[in-house]
């Protein structure tokens, strides 16, 4: 799995910065396998939303792969969790925020 954090760490790694100042050139030399997270934390579809949200918060994860056995069946994101909590809380009477 490749995350935005993986890409930032690769692009701003001191060893790579010393080799090239050309960001586009650096991206062309890197393969997905060079920057990806290899040990990915994942949950099963039967995992409670509360447990998944706690895990995401504790580990500072923006998303969790959802698996059945070894097969990826989905991705639970922060937006999914927030949407579910909003539905559980029900409608509010608070005015909409405007920019």
C-alpha positions in Angstrom: 0.0 0.0 0.0 1.3 3.5 -0.9 0.1 6.4 1.2 0.7 10.1 1.0 3.0 9.7 4.1 5.1 7.1 2.2 5.5 9.5 -0.7 6.4 12.4 1.5 9.0 10.3 3.4 10.5 9.2 0.1 10.6 12.7 -1.5 12.1 14.4 1.5 14.5 11.6 2.7 17.9 13.3 3.2 19.7 10.5 1.3 17.5 11.0 -1.8 17.7 14.8 -1.5 21.5 14.6 -1.7 21.3 12.6 -4.9 19.0 14.8 -6.8 17.3 18.2 -6.6 14.9 17.3 -9.4 11.7 16.0 -7.8 10.3 14.8 -11.1 13.5 13.0 -11.9 13.4 11.4 -8.5 9.8 10.2 -9.0 10.9 8.6 -12.3 13.6 6.6 -10.6 11.5 5.3 -7.7 9.3 2.2 -8.0 6.1 1.6 -5.9 8.1 -1.2 -4.1 10.7 1.4 -3.1 8.2 3.5 -1.1 5.2 1.3 -0.2 4.2 0.2 3.3 4.8 -3.5 3.4 3.3 -4.5 6.7 -0.2 -3.1 6.4 -2.6 -3.1 9.4 -6.0 -4.4 8.2 -9.4 -5.3 9.6 -12.1 -7.9 8.8 -15.5 -6.8 7.6 -17.0 -8.1 10.9 -14.7 -5.7 12.9 -16.9 -3.2 14.8 -16.8 0.4 13.5 -15.9 1.5 17.1 -12.8 -0.8 17.1 -11.8 0.3 13.6 -12.1 4.0 14.5 -10.1 3.5 17.7 -7.4 1.7 15.8 -7.3 4.5 13.1 -7.1 7.1 15.9 -4.4 5.4 17.9 -2.2 4.6 14.9 -2.9 7.9 13.1 -4.2 6.0 10.0 -6.3 7.7 7.3 -7.6 4.4 6.1 -7.8 0.7 6.8 -7.9 -2.1 4.2 -10.8 -4.5 4.8 -10.1 -8.1 4.1 -11.9 -11.5 4.0 -9.1 -14.0 4.5 -6.3 -12.7 2.3 -8.6 -11.0 -0.2 -9.0 -7.2 -0.2 -12.7 -6.3 -0.2 -12.6 -2.6 0.6 -11.0 0.3 2.2 -12.4 2.0 5.3 -11.5 5.7 5.3 -11.7 8.6 7.8 -14.6 10.0 5.7 -16.5 6.7 6.0 -16.1 6.7 9.8 -17.2 10.3 10.1 -20.2 9.7 7.9 -21.3 6.7 10.0 -20.9 8.7 13.2 -22.9 11.6 11.7 -25.7 9.1 10.8 -25.6 7.7 14.3 -25.9 11.1 15.9 -28.8 12.1 13.7 -29.6 15.5 12.3 -28.5 18.6 14.2 -30.1 22.0 14.4 -26.8 23.8 14.0 -26.5 26.2 11.1 -24.4 25.2 8.1 -20.9 26.7 8.2 -20.2 29.1 5.3 -16.8 30.1 4.0 
